[in-house]
Amino acid sequence: MSGHHFDPRREASVVPPVQVFNAEGHSPFVLACDHASNRFPEPYGDLGLTPHQRLMHIAWDPGALGVALQLSERLDAALVASTVSRLIIDCNRRHDAPDLIPIISERTEIPGNKDVGDNERARRIGAYHEPFHAALQEVLDARRAAGLRTILVTVHSFTPVYKDVPRPWPIGLIHARDARFTAALRDALLEEDAGLNVGWNEPYSALNGVTYTLEHHGEERGLEATMIEIRHDEILEPEGVAEWAARLARCLEAALGARDNAAGSHPQPPITTPAENLPRA
């Protein structure tokens, strides 16, 4: 596993807060990776963290961007990725979320975030959070204008152990109110490997307030959408990244076919989670 090593003087002038890959991809899938990087832009120094801490999961989702990039290539899908650490600002949180700029992550205190006031909060939102979501919105708007079908897929990774509690699932799938596509993806994964331990709304769910990108750009636009979480020890090496990207590419296509077959033969009402159990916009 490698992190992001940089010359602050260079990055301050050339690294944008978001990168878009294959914006005009022909696939119905659009990929988003909001915890793709552990980069701290130059004004923030190291936030009081050690180099080791900046490589930990608290700063990013290790392996997620590698999987997303290979999925983009395999599927010919657009991909929107943040280039800024989640410790600077978490692009998968609402503006009013208490952990938008975390003071502590798991058990690690973030000294440089302790005294962030309203002005600095607004500055980080404008500099890093809004550009990511604007870029994703631009891709989705262009597809809508062109009359293209779109399914939003957000790609994340999670820690094998959280606060001493092991997490047994190599992959977890998370949905918002409409669970149909996520259920089809789960079924496709199990069709390939009946013994695969697929977490359903694990290790998080919408109840934890971690589905902002999924809900805002997927569900609120009336798109089918799903959130993929891969346990990061599965994707720290190139072989694991390639294996999961290939598997997910096959299963996403299979889920798409299953949804099309279901719609053509006997349309069903959405599988939903009651609105009162989901975070409010």
Disulfide bonds with the S-S distance in Angstrom:
none
